[in-house]
Amino acid sequence: MSLACRPDCGACCTAPSISSSIPGMPDGKPAGVRCVQLDDGNRCRIFGQPERPSVCSSLQPDLDMCGTTRMHAMTFLTQLEYLTVAH
């Protein structure tokens, strides 16, 4: 079953770090920092564009990740970030 992005969420564009270049963020972004490509409605301005990082394109909405609230998604993605970063 396919899950659509929740309006006004943007958790996947805020919680994880992105090491590849993003237009407006040439060095990527650290975890917990809002991507400059999020608009006021927390939608990606470069969705479907070639300049969108492949890591962003590979992250797909999923009930386990997104849950039913933005807080669930932020918590899940923050924990995933912690577990996947070398300590």
PyMOL commands that set and color helices and strands:
alter all, ss='L'
color gray80, all
select helices_A, chain A and resi 11-13+54-58+63-66+70-84
alter helices_A, ss='H'
color red, helices_A
deselect
rebuild
show_as cartoon
